[in-house]
Amino acid sequence: MATPEAIYKTSDDVIQENATAAHASGEVVQLECQLIGIYAGLAPAVSGEPANFMVKGIFEMKKNTSESFTAATPTAVYWDESENHLVGSAGAGNVYAGQVTADAATADTTCQVRINAWAQIGV
């Protein structure tokens, strides 16, 4: 029997890391691996204890209401850690969050984002 070219090991939708603080369910966190994660626990995370963070998927996230985003072209958005919302620029304190998956007008308070996704060039 031939050796398989690939063997499934595990889904990478969730990463477990020790919590760096007490996190509430749905809280956006920059992980040690430089991805953003959405805390997936039902009970608050305890600082220093293992916690599960979702790192893949489409999430509705808070956004800056002075910006609009379009999904027609791959639009990168960033998580502003001081204001706790999405912005359109990679300034100081902003962490890459992912790609917009649905248009969001300036007045919208949220937008949909495929977290940790990189733009597909030429697709």
CORFENFEN-V666632 format. One line per field, one symbol per residue. ss: DSSP state (a for helix, b for strand, c for the rest). phi: phi as a letter, one per 30 degrees, with the letter a starting at -180 (. if undefined). psi: psi as a letter, one per 40 degrees, with the letter a starting at -180 (. if undefined). A space follows every 10 residues. Layout:
ss->???
phi->???
psi->???
This chain:
ss->cccccccccc cccbbbbbcc cccccccbbb cccccbbbbc cccccccccb bbbbcccbbb bbbcccccbc cccccbbbbb ccccbbbccc cccbbbbbbb cccbcccccb bbbbbccccc ccc
phi->.ddddbbdca dcdbccbddc adcceiddbd dediccbcec ddcedceicd bcbdbbkcbd bdbddcbbbb cdcecdbbcd ddchadbcbc deicceclcd cbebdeddcb bcbddhccec dic
psi->hihidihhdi ifdhhhihhe ihiihehhhh ideeiiihhe idiiihheih ihhheiihih iiiheeiiii edihhiiihh ddefiiieif ahehhhdahh eiihideiei ihhhifiiih he.
